[in-house]
Amino acid sequence: MSDPRQPPPASGRPPSNGQPAAVTVLEVAPITVAEEAGRQTAVTMAEDFGRNTSNTIAVDPAQQPDFKPPPIFRAPAEPPADLGGFRLGKKLGAGGMGAVYAAVQPGTGTTVALKVLKPDLAAVGSEFTSRFEREASAMQEVDHPNVVRLLGSGEDRGWLWMALEYMPDGDLASYLKRRGQLMEKDAIAYALRCGRGLAAVHAMGLIHRDFKPENVFLDLGRGKPGAEPSVKVGDLGLARHSSGDDRFTMTGTACGTPVYMAPEQIRGESDLDARVDVYALGATLFKLTTGQDPFRGATVFMLTNAVLKEPVPDPRKFNPIISAGLVAAILKAMAKERKDRYRDVGEMVTDLERLSAGKIMTNTAANTASPASMIFNEVAGQAATKASARETVAHEGDGWLSGLHGMGPVLRMAIPAVLICLAMTVLMWSMTGDDHDPAHSVKPAPTGPVAQVLADRWGHVLRLPVLGRELAFRWCPPGRMVRGSTAGPAWEKPQPVVLSQGFWMLDTEVSRGLWSTVMNEPPPAPVDAALPVGGLSREQAMGFCDKFGFSARLPSEAEFEYAARAGRSDRAGDERPAACSDETVLAVWSKLAPATDALMPAAVAEILAGRADLHSRVVGSSLPNAWGLCDLLGNQQEWCLDAWDAKSPFDQTEATDPVSEAGDFAVVRGGSWVHPAERCLPQARFAQPADAINEWTGFRFLIPGGTEPVVPKGLSATPHSSPPGPPRP
């Protein structure tokens, strides 16, 4: 009989060997659902076979006495440390097919994302290998700023590998998880970049077939002064030529992720075209603006049934401030019948570009111009067409605003103005009422963050009003240092470092009060508001930074140590670090054998778990260092951008603006109230998992600058900002 692991004939007919005919359900692609490594996904309607790698399911195996089940494969050992000419570092993700690693090419120092396929899967048959090689071939064909570049591929000791452009800020799904949902203008900006990338894929005759936020990768420009955020489409593992000539799946099968799959894709139709990617882009835009999936289901069957039969919900059900124009674009892209969608991604991109510019969309029936913009055009002598006005009136969701088109321009300008005045009066009354809770008094900022640079005894300070608070950022000028120390552990071996750009660092750790204000959470008790926030992962800290929208980010460990030293080689003026003073805890530290890595000793963590009396001090308790920064040493150790293996030392050659990307742990710096004072030093390096949550880890953030202490790009300077100059005595 035929090997049950082999795919059926290309015609889709069952083998004529006298055995029961194989019943084709939805294809179970040979990859895990929502795989984190390659992020290739596949779905099956047969829930009992969700992880099966066979293309068909026999009706009655008992009637086939010579039937032998496929062997159970076990994951092989980790790939060698050097693979395909690259040195492997931190594992970025892993799944059933293999893994993705941050890797470095020793000769050039280039960091890549190295995707590898397990050797045992390549040995099963050609299907796993075909998908892997097809992805490499597809990515090699496409060269576009919004598509992840393929840098090379090959085989090494049984491991198939491909080197991809490294995107340090992960995927759009993880970014969205931190943010919850995006503002409309930001969501459109991401969708436009994705749309252009998909258009480039389509121009090569390819269809992506698995477009979703998990397959969009980001480089937000952190640590790269002046760099623009980069958004790139990746993971073309399910891509195929629109002609279908390279199709090895049979009619009646489906590959993809259900919530982003077009109905015809779920039905397994053979004549798929680029409009399946139009649908997926619309579903992604729905997710970005609402934070919700357009369809839900307790099982795969229920979810796919919803996609096939239920109407797309109005996104305003989850986010009422989405414009009618964007709703129209999403609903058109996600139409059940492909003939009702945009004809191609280019049409959708054109509409989104016009929408973001406040113009009328040309490929969607809805008139997307706001009433205010239409009034302005009419007063300026550019009357809107009757057709576009009728479309606005007819479009569901515009409501009573559509009635304004029947009035004169002056009256139509007056009504919104009166309503705005009423709304502002109510807002001011609610903020100044006697029964208003002061903890929630968040005064709205002007049209954008307005900052001023002043000089004082410590140098230059950037004062920035944020949600009713004024934050102070201290200027750290560009310069050189030798980080590390010869007196500490081996992993702190000295290295010369150049920081080519200055930066503005928050003068204290982020407090609980500031966290609750920015993240819109219930305020802490007044006695706790000034304590540093703790109990959060590095991703949560990065999500806080993302809220600011002007390149705010965590510091690299080089920037942290540079700021802690403040131009000096000792403890930089911070004479009273808030280190551990508890005798019981210090006794445990003193009995520990010399450490072999920089992780928190388990014996210390166990004691701290039962000691509620130990905690940090309020922010700003320590003396400021020479640059006016407080609490960098002791109090709470602080998250940094870098990855690390918790034991490797720095390279000995001089580094410029270094940020480590190799290792399974995240770097934390400065020591804390659980560390002895001799470890609360500028050069002290610590490590912990990036998802670790404990009360002795907090963070502060910085705003990248240039070579002079001026208001950073993206912020508005007040007329009273002091020009850069020597500090005042």
C-alpha positions in Angstrom: 0.0 0.0 0.0 1.0 3.6 -0.3 2.9 5.3 2.5 0.3 7.2 4.6 2.8 10.0 5.1 2.9 10.8 1.4 0.6 13.3 -0.2 -2.2 12.1 -2.5 -1.8 12.2 -6.3 -1.9 15.7 -7.8 -5.3 15.1 -9.3 -6.8 14.6 -5.9 -8.1 11.1 -6.8 -7.7 8.4 -4.2 -5.2 5.7 -4.9 -6.7 2.8 -6.8 -5.2 0.0 -4.7 -8.4 -1.6 -3.4 -8.2 0.2 -0.1 -11.0 2.4 1.3 -11.0 5.8 -0.3 -9.3 8.5 1.7 -11.7 11.3 2.8 -10.2 14.7 2.5 -11.0 17.2 5.2 -9.3 20.6 5.4 -5.6 20.1 5.0 -3.6 19.8 8.1 -0.5 21.7 7.2 2.7 20.2 8.7 3.3 23.0 11.1 2.0 24.0 14.5 -0.8 26.5 14.9 0.5 30.0 15.6 4.0 28.7 15.6 6.2 31.3 17.4 9.4 30.4 15.5 8.5 30.6 11.9 5.0 32.0 12.6 3.7 29.8 9.9 0.3 28.4 10.8 -2.2 25.9 9.5 -5.7 24.9 10.4 -7.8 21.8 10.3 -11.5 21.3 10.5 -10.9 17.9 11.9 -10.2 18.8 15.5 -9.1 15.3 16.5 -6.2 15.6 14.1 -5.1 19.2 14.9 -1.4 18.2 15.0 -1.4 15.4 12.4 1.0 15.9 9.5 -0.9 13.7 7.1 -2.9 15.2 4.2 -5.7 12.6 4.3 -7.5 10.5 6.9 -8.3 6.9 6.2 -12.0 5.9 6.7 -11.3 2.6 8.4 -7.6 1.7 9.2 -8.7 -1.6 10.8 -9.5 -2.9 7.3 -5.9 -2.2 6.2 -3.9 -4.9 8.0 -0.6 -3.7 6.7 -1.2 -0.2 7.9 1.7 1.2 9.9 1.4 4.5 11.7 4.0 7.1 11.0 6.9 7.1 13.4 6.9 9.5 16.3 9.6 11.9 15.9 11.4 13.5 18.8 12.9 16.9 18.7 16.7 16.6 18.1 19.3 18.4 20.1 19.8 22.1 19.7 21.6 23.2 16.5 25.3 23.7 16.7 26.6 27.0 18.1 27.9 27.8 14.6 25.6 27.1 11.7 25.9 28.2 8.1 28.7 30.6 9.0 26.7 32.3 11.8 27.2 32.3 15.5 23.9 31.5 17.2 22.7 33.7 20.1 19.4 34.3 21.7 16.5 32.0 20.7 13.8 34.3 19.5 11.1 31.6 19.2 10.6 27.9 18.8 7.9 25.6 17.5 7.2 22.2 16.0 9.2 22.9 12.8 12.3 24.4 14.4 13.4 27.7 15.8 14.5 31.2 15.1 17.7 32.6 16.6 19.4 35.9 16.7 22.8 35.1 15.1 25.9 37.1 14.2 28.1 36.7 11.2 31.6 36.8 12.8 33.4 38.4 9.9 31.0 41.4 9.5 29.3 41.6 12.9 26.0 41.6 11.1 23.0 40.4 13.2 20.5 38.2 11.4 17.4 36.2 12.3 18.4 32.6 11.5 15.5 30.3 10.9 16.3 26.6 11.1 14.3 23.5 10.3 14.7 20.4 12.4 16.7 17.6 10.7 14.1 14.9 11.6 11.4 16.9 9.9 13.4 17.2 6.8 13.9 13.5 6.8 10.1 12.7 7.0 9.5 13.6 3.4 9.5 16.5 0.9 6.6 18.5 2.3 8.4 20.2 5.2 11.5 20.8 3.1 9.3 22.1 0.2 7.6 24.7 2.5 10.9 25.8 3.9 12.7 26.1 0.5 9.6 27.8 -1.0 9.7 30.5 1.6 13.4 31.1 0.9 12.6 31.2 -2.9 9.7 33.6 -2.4 11.6 36.0 -0.2 14.5 36.0 -2.6 12.2 37.1 -5.4 10.9 40.2 -3.5 13.1 43.2 -2.8 11.1 46.0 -1.1 11.6 48.2 2.0 8.4 46.8 3.5 9.3 43.1 3.1 11.9 41.2 5.2 15.0 40.6 3.2 16.5 37.1 2.7 20.3 37.3 3.2 21.1 33.7 2.5 20.0 30.1 2.9 21.5 26.6 2.8 22.0 23.3 4.7 24.6 22.5 7.4 24.9 19.1 9.1 21.3 18.2 8.3 19.9 21.6 9.4 18.2 23.7 6.7 18.6 27.3 7.5 17.8 30.7 6.1 19.3 34.1 7.3 16.7 36.9 7.4 16.9 40.6 8.1 16.8 41.0 11.8 14.0 43.1 13.2 14.8 43.8 16.9 11.4 44.9 18.1 9.5 41.7 17.3 6.2 41.4 15.6 3.2 43.7 15.3 1.0 41.2 17.4 3.4 41.6 20.4 3.5 45.4 20.0 -0.3 45.5 19.9 -0.5 43.3 23.0 1.4 45.9 24.9 -0.7 48.8 23.5 -4.2 47.2 23.5 -5.3 49.1 20.4 -3.8 51.8 18.2 -5.0 55.3 17.4 -6.6 55.4 14.0 -3.8 57.4 12.4 -1.2 54.9 13.7 -3.2 51.9 12.6 -3.5 53.4 9.1 0.2 54.1 9.0 1.0 50.5 9.8 -1.6 49.2 7.3 -0.1 51.4 4.6 3.4 50.0 5.1 2.0 46.5 5.1 -0.1 47.1 2.1 2.9 48.4 0.1 4.9 45.3 1.2 2.0 43.0 0.0 1.8 44.9 -3.3 5.4 44.1 -3.8 4.8 40.4 -3.1 1.8 40.4 -5.5 3.9 42.2 -8.2 6.2 39.1 -8.3 3.2 36.9 -9.0 3.0 35.6 -5.4 0.1 35.5 -2.8 1.1 35.6 0.8 -1.9 33.5 2.1 -0.9 33.9 5.8 -0.8 37.7 6.4 -1.5 38.7 10.0 0.0 40.8 12.8 2.3 37.9 13.8 3.9 38.1 10.4 4.6 41.8 10.4 8.0 42.7 11.9 9.2 45.9 13.5 12.3 48.0 14.0 11.1 51.0 15.9 14.5 52.7 15.7 15.3 52.4 19.4 18.9 53.3 20.1 19.3 54.7 16.5 19.2 58.5 16.6 17.2 59.9 13.7 16.0 56.5 12.5 12.5 56.1 11.2 10.4 53.1 12.4 10.5 50.2 9.9 7.6 47.9 9.2 8.1 44.7 7.1 6.0 41.8 6.0 7.6 38.4 6.5 7.1 34.7 6.7 6.2 33.8 3.2 6.2 30.1 4.1 2.6 29.7 2.7 3.1 32.0 -0.2 2.5 30.6 -3.7 2.4 31.8 -7.2 -1.0 33.2 -8.2 -0.9 30.9 -11.3 -1.1 27.9 -8.9 1.7 26.1 -10.8 3.6 25.5 -7.6 0.6 24.3 -5.6 1.2 21.0 -3.9 -1.9 21.1 -1.7 -5.1 19.7 -3.1 -8.4 21.3 -3.9 -10.5 21.2 -0.8 -7.6 22.0 1.6 -6.9 25.3 3.4 -3.8 26.8 4.9 -3.6 29.9 7.0 -4.9 31.3 10.3 -8.7 31.2 10.4 -9.5 34.7 11.8 -7.5 36.3 9.0 -8.5 33.8 6.2 -10.9 34.8 3.5 -14.0 32.6 3.1 -12.8 31.1 -0.2 -9.5 30.3 1.5 -11.3 28.4 4.3 -13.4 26.5 1.7 -10.1 25.4 0.1 -10.9 26.8 -3.3 -8.1 26.3 -5.9 -8.4 29.6 -7.7 -7.2 31.9 -4.9 -5.9 35.3 -5.9 -4.4 38.4 -4.2 -7.8 39.3 -2.7 -7.2 36.8 0.1 -4.4 39.2 1.2 -6.8 42.2 0.8 -9.1 40.4 3.2 -6.3 39.6 5.7 -5.1 43.3 5.6 -8.7 44.4 6.4 -8.9 41.9 9.3 -5.5 43.1 10.6 -6.7 46.7 10.4 -9.8 45.7 12.4 -7.5 44.1 15.0 -5.2 47.2 15.2 -8.0 49.7 15.7 -10.2 47.6 18.1 -7.8 45.3 19.9 -10.3 42.5 19.1 -10.5 39.7 16.5 -13.4 40.3 14.0 -14.6 36.7 14.6 -14.5 34.3 17.6 -15.2 30.7 18.2 -14.6 28.2 21.0 -13.3 25.7 18.5 -11.7 25.9 15.1 -15.0 24.6 13.5 -17.0 27.4 15.2 -14.5 30.0 14.3 -14.4 29.1 10.6 -18.1 28.8 10.5 -18.4 32.4 11.8 -16.0 33.6 9.1 -18.1 31.8 6.4 -21.6 32.8 7.6 -21.6 35.7 10.0 -21.4 39.4 8.9 -18.3 41.3 9.8 -19.1 43.3 13.0 -18.9 47.1 12.9 -15.5 48.0 14.4 -17.2 50.9 16.3 -18.8 48.3 18.5 -15.4 47.9 20.2 -14.0 51.4 19.5 -16.7 54.1 18.9 -14.3 56.8 17.8 -13.2 55.0 14.6 -14.1 57.2 11.6 -16.9 56.1 9.3 -14.4 56.2 6.4 -12.1 53.7 8.0 -15.1 51.4 8.9 -16.1 51.5 5.2 -12.6 50.5 4.1 -12.4 47.6 6.6 -15.8 46.3 5.6 -15.0 46.5 1.9 -11.7 44.7 2.4 -13.5 42.0 4.4 -16.5 41.4 2.1 -17.6 37.8 2.0 -17.6 37.7 -1.8 -14.2 38.7 -3.3 -15.9 40.5 -6.1 -17.1 43.0 -3.5 -13.6 43.7 -2.1 -10.9 46.0 -3.4 -9.7 44.6 -6.6 -6.1 44.6 -5.3 -4.1 45.9 -2.4 -3.1 49.0 -4.4 -6.7 50.2 -4.4 -6.9 49.8 -0.6 -3.6 51.6 -0.1 -4.9 54.5 -2.3 -8.0 54.8 -0.2 -6.1 54.7 3.1 -3.6 57.3 1.9 -6.5 59.6 1.0 -8.3 58.9 4.3 -5.2 59.8 6.3 -4.9 63.0 4.3 -8.5 64.0 5.0 -9.6 63.4 1.4 -12.5 61.6 -0.1 -11.7 57.9 -0.8 -12.0 57.0 -4.5 -12.6 53.2 -4.2 -15.1 53.1 -1.4 -18.7 54.3 -1.5 -18.5 56.1 1.8 -17.5 59.8 1.7 -14.7 59.9 4.3 -14.2 63.6 4.6 -15.2 64.9 8.0 -18.0 67.6 8.2 -15.5 70.2 9.2 -13.3 69.6 6.2 -16.2 69.7 3.8 -17.4 73.0 5.4 -14.0 74.4 5.0 -13.8 73.4 1.3 -17.2 74.9 0.6 -16.3 78.2 2.3 -13.0 78.2 0.4 -14.9 77.9 -2.9 -14.3 74.1 -3.4 -17.8 72.8 -3.0 -18.2 69.1 -2.4 -20.0 67.2 -5.2 -23.6 66.3 -4.8 -22.7 62.6 -5.3 -20.2 62.6 -2.5 -22.7 64.4 -0.2 -25.4 61.8 -1.0 -22.9 59.1 -0.2 -22.2 60.6 3.2 -25.9 60.9 4.0 -26.5 57.3 3.0 -23.5 55.8 4.8 -24.5 54.1 8.0 -22.9 55.5 11.1 -22.8 59.2 10.1 -26.1 59.7 11.9 -27.4 63.2 12.5 -24.2 64.8 11.1 -25.4 64.0 7.7 -28.2 66.5 8.2 -25.7 69.3 8.3 -25.3 69.0 4.5 -28.7 70.5 3.9 -27.8 73.7 5.8 -25.9 76.7 4.8 -22.2 76.8 5.4 -22.3 79.4 8.1 -24.9 77.5 10.1 -23.0 74.3 9.6 -19.9 75.9 11.0 -21.8 77.4 14.0 -23.4 74.1 15.2 -20.2 72.1 15.7 -18.6 75.2 17.3 -21.5 75.4 19.9 -21.3 71.7 20.6 -17.5 71.9 21.1 -17.9 74.8 23.6 -20.5 72.9 25.5 -18.3 69.8 25.6 -15.4 71.9 26.9 -17.6 73.5 29.6 -18.7 70.1 30.8 -15.1 68.9 30.8 -13.8 71.8 32.8 -16.7 71.5 35.3 -16.0 67.8 35.8 -12.3 68.5 36.5 -12.9 71.3 39.0 -15.9 70.0 40.8 -15.7 69.7 44.6 -16.4 66.0 44.5 -13.7 65.2 42.0 -11.1 62.8 43.1 -7.7 64.6 43.0 -6.0 61.4 42.1 -7.7 61.4 38.8 -7.0 65.0 38.0 -5.3 64.7 34.6 -5.1 68.0 32.8 -5.1 67.6 29.1 -1.9 68.7 27.4 -1.9 71.2 24.6 -2.0 70.0 21.0 1.3 68.1 21.6 3.9 67.7 24.3 5.5 71.1 25.0 8.9 71.0 26.5 11.6 73.4 27.6 15.3 73.0 28.2 16.8 74.8 31.3 20.2 74.8 32.9 21.0 74.3 36.6 23.8 73.1 38.8 23.8 69.6 37.5 23.7 70.5 33.8 20.7 70.7 31.5 17.2 69.5 32.3 14.3 68.9 29.9 11.0 69.7 31.5 8.0 68.0 29.9 4.4 68.2 30.9 2.6 64.8 30.7 -1.0 64.3 31.7 -0.9 67.0 34.4 2.5 66.0 35.6 5.9 67.6 34.8 8.6 65.1 34.2 12.3 66.0 34.4 14.9 64.5 32.1 18.6 65.0 32.6 21.0 65.5 29.7 23.7 62.9 29.3 26.1 64.2 26.6 27.8 62.0 24.0 31.2 60.7 25.2 33.5 57.8 26.0 33.9 55.5 29.0 35.4 52.2 30.0 32.5 50.1 31.2 32.9 47.2 33.5 35.6 46.6 36.1 38.6 44.4 36.8 37.5 44.0 40.4 34.2 42.3 39.7 33.1 39.0 38.3 34.4 37.8 34.9 31.4 39.0 33.0 32.2 42.6 34.0 35.6 42.6 32.3 36.3 46.2 31.1 35.5 47.4 27.5 36.0 50.8 26.0 32.7 52.3 24.7 31.7 55.3 22.6 28.3 56.8 22.9 28.0 58.9 19.7 24.7 60.6 20.7 23.5 62.2 23.8 20.2 61.3 25.5 17.6 62.7 28.0 17.1 60.3 30.9 14.2 60.5 33.4 15.8 61.8 36.7 14.1 59.1 38.8 12.6 55.6 38.4 9.0 55.5 37.2 6.7 55.8 40.2 3.5 54.0 40.8 1.6 57.2 40.5 3.1 58.0 37.1 2.5 54.4 35.9 -1.2 54.5 36.8 -1.7 57.9 35.1 0.0 56.9 31.8 -1.5 53.4 31.7 -5.0 54.7 32.7 -5.2 52.4 35.7 -6.7 53.0 39.2 -4.4 55.3 41.2 -2.4 53.8 44.1 -3.0 54.8 47.7 -1.4 58.2 48.3 1.2 56.6 50.6 2.3 54.4 47.7 2.1 56.8 44.8 5.8 57.9 45.2 7.2 54.4 45.4 8.8 53.0 42.2 6.6 50.7 40.2 7.6 47.1 40.3 6.1 43.7 39.5 6.2 44.1 35.8 8.0 42.4 32.9 10.3 44.1 30.4 7.6 44.0 27.8 5.3 45.9 30.1 7.9 48.5 30.7 8.4 48.8 26.9 4.7 49.1 26.5 4.7 52.1 28.9 7.4 53.7 26.8 5.4 53.1 23.6 2.5 55.2 25.1 4.6 58.4 24.7 5.0 58.1 20.9 8.2 60.3 20.6 10.9 57.6 20.6 10.8 57.1 24.4 12.5 53.8 25.2 14.4 51.8 27.8 18.2 52.5 28.1 20.8 50.1 26.8 23.0 48.8 29.6 25.9 51.0 28.2 23.7 54.1 28.4 22.7 53.1 32.0 26.2 52.6 33.2 27.3 55.8 31.4 24.6 57.8 33.1 25.4 56.2 36.5 29.1 57.1 36.2 28.2 60.6 35.0 31.7 61.2 33.7 33.4 59.6 36.6 34.9 56.2 37.4 33.5 55.8 41.0 29.9 55.6 42.1 29.2 58.9 40.4 28.1 60.9 43.4 25.3 58.6 44.6 26.8 58.2 48.1 23.8 56.5 49.7 22.5 53.7 47.4 19.3 52.2 48.7 20.9 48.7 49.1 19.8 45.9 51.3 20.3 46.5 55.0 18.4 43.5 56.4 20.9 41.3 58.4 19.0 38.1 57.5 19.2 38.7 53.8 22.8 39.9 54.0 23.8 36.8 55.9 22.4 34.7 53.0 24.4 36.7 50.5 27.6 36.3 52.5 27.3 32.5 52.6 26.8 32.1 48.9 29.6 30.5 46.9 31.2 32.6 44.2 28.5 33.1 41.5 28.9 31.4 38.1 26.3 33.7 36.5 24.5 37.0 37.1 21.1 35.5 37.9 19.4 36.1 41.3 20.4 33.3 43.7 17.4 31.1 44.5 18.3 31.2 48.3 17.8 35.0 48.3 14.6 34.9 46.3 13.1 32.3 48.7 13.7 34.5 51.7 12.3 37.6 50.0 9.1 35.7 49.1 8.1 35.7 52.8 9.3 39.2 53.8 6.6 41.7 53.2 8.4 44.2 55.4 11.2 44.7 52.9 10.5 47.1 50.1 12.0 50.0 48.1 12.2 53.7 49.0 10.3 56.5 47.4 11.7 57.7 44.1 14.3 60.5 44.4 15.4 59.3 47.9 19.1 59.1 47.0 21.4 62.0 46.4 21.6 63.0 42.7 24.8 62.1 40.9 26.9 64.6 39.0 24.3 64.8 36.2 21.3 65.2 38.5 20.1 61.5 38.3 18.7 59.8 41.3 18.2 56.1 42.3 20.4 54.6 39.6 22.2 52.5 42.2 20.1 50.5 44.6 16.4 50.9 45.3 15.3 48.9 42.3 17.3 47.2 39.6 16.2 48.5 36.2 15.3 46.9 32.9 17.6 47.5 30.0 17.2 46.9 26.2 20.0 44.3 26.0 19.8 40.5 25.9 22.5 38.4 27.6 23.3 34.8 28.5 24.1 35.9 32.1 27.8 34.8 32.0 29.6 36.0 28.9 31.9 39.0 29.2 32.0 42.1 27.0 34.0 42.0 23.8 37.4 43.6 24.4 37.4 45.7 21.3 36.0 49.3 21.4 32.2 49.4 20.7 30.1 52.3 19.5 26.5 52.6 20.8 26.4 48.8 21.7 23.2 46.9 22.3 23.5 43.2 22.9 21.0 41.0 21.1 22.5 37.5 22.0 21.2 35.6 25.0 18.1 34.1 26.6 17.9 36.7 29.4 17.4 40.4 29.7 19.9 42.7 31.4 19.0 44.6 34.6 21.3 47.1 36.1 22.0 49.1 39.2 21.3 46.6 42.0 18.3 47.0 44.4 17.1 46.9 47.9 17.7 43.1 47.9 21.4 43.4 46.9 24.3 44.1 49.2 25.8 47.6 48.8 29.0 46.1 47.1 26.8 45.0 44.2 25.0 48.3 43.8 27.6 49.8 41.5 27.6 51.4 38.0 29.4 48.4 36.5 27.3 45.7 38.2 25.5 43.5 35.7 22.5 41.3 36.5 20.2 39.2 34.4 16.8 37.7 34.6 14.1 36.3 32.2 12.5 39.1 30.2 9.1 38.0 31.5 10.2 37.8 35.2 8.0 39.7 37.6 9.3 40.8 41.0 9.0 43.8 43.2 12.7 44.7 43.2 12.8 45.3 39.4 11.5 48.6 37.9 12.6 50.9 35.2 13.1 54.4 33.9 13.2 55.6 30.3 15.0 58.0 28.1 14.5 60.1 25.0 17.2 59.9 22.4 18.9 63.2 21.6 21.7 64.4 19.4 25.0 66.1 20.1 23.5 69.2 21.8 21.0 69.6 24.7 18.1 70.8 22.7 14.4 69.8 22.7 14.3 66.4 21.0 12.7 65.7 17.7 8.9 65.2 18.0 8.4 67.6 20.9 7.3 71.2 20.8 9.5 73.8 22.5 7.9 76.5 24.5 8.8 80.1 23.8 10.5 80.3 27.2 12.9 77.4 26.6 16.4 78.4 27.6 19.0 78.1 24.8 21.7 75.5 25.5 24.5 77.1 27.4 26.7 76.6 30.5 25.0 75.3 33.6 23.9 77.9 36.1 25.9 77.8 39.4 
